[in-house]
Amino acid sequence: MASPKNRRDEPTVIKKYANRRLYDTGRSSYVTLSDLCDMVKEGHDFVVYDAKSGEDLTRQVLTQIIVDQESNGGQSLLPVNFLKQIIGFYGDNLGALVPNYLEHTIGNFSKNQEELRSQINKSIEGIFPLSNLEELNKKNMEMFENAMRMFTPFGKGGDPK
């Protein structure tokens, strides 16, 4: 569920109520964490505020989305050792450097993502050349079509004797 950008390209405001419900003020409707996850993936910017106090809850809500994604039993992006290391930086003198470092590193990864995908595709093509797969697919389709003609006496290519 994508939320349209505001006229001034400002982030969409999401209000979180005491009953844990999230309200998208841009669409005038309630949303779920899953909806917010989709918004992030689609590149829509939003902020989450406590409806009563006005406190910015964006970081907590994004963290909750990550926790939900990690616990879905599907793909897990955060290795246990990484999580332990992050926890170890809390209260450490160098802990203040971690957010900038992580943001810079993931930013570079994101910038290079298309090149990485291209390299992976080239590697896969080296192992499984697509031209060979396409050729095999064509041959299989020809064999299937020939078999179908044999079972259709009056169909395409069949002899109407």
Buried (B, 14 or more C-beta within 10 A) or exposed (E): BEBEBEEEEEBBBBBBEEEEEBBBBBBEEEBEBEBBBBBEEEEBEBBBBBBEEEEEBBEEBBEBBEEEBBEEEEEEEEEEEEEEEEEEBEEEEEEEEBEEEEEEEEEEEEEEEEEEEEEEEEEEEEEEEEEEEEEEEEEEEEEEEEEEBEEEEEEEEEEEE
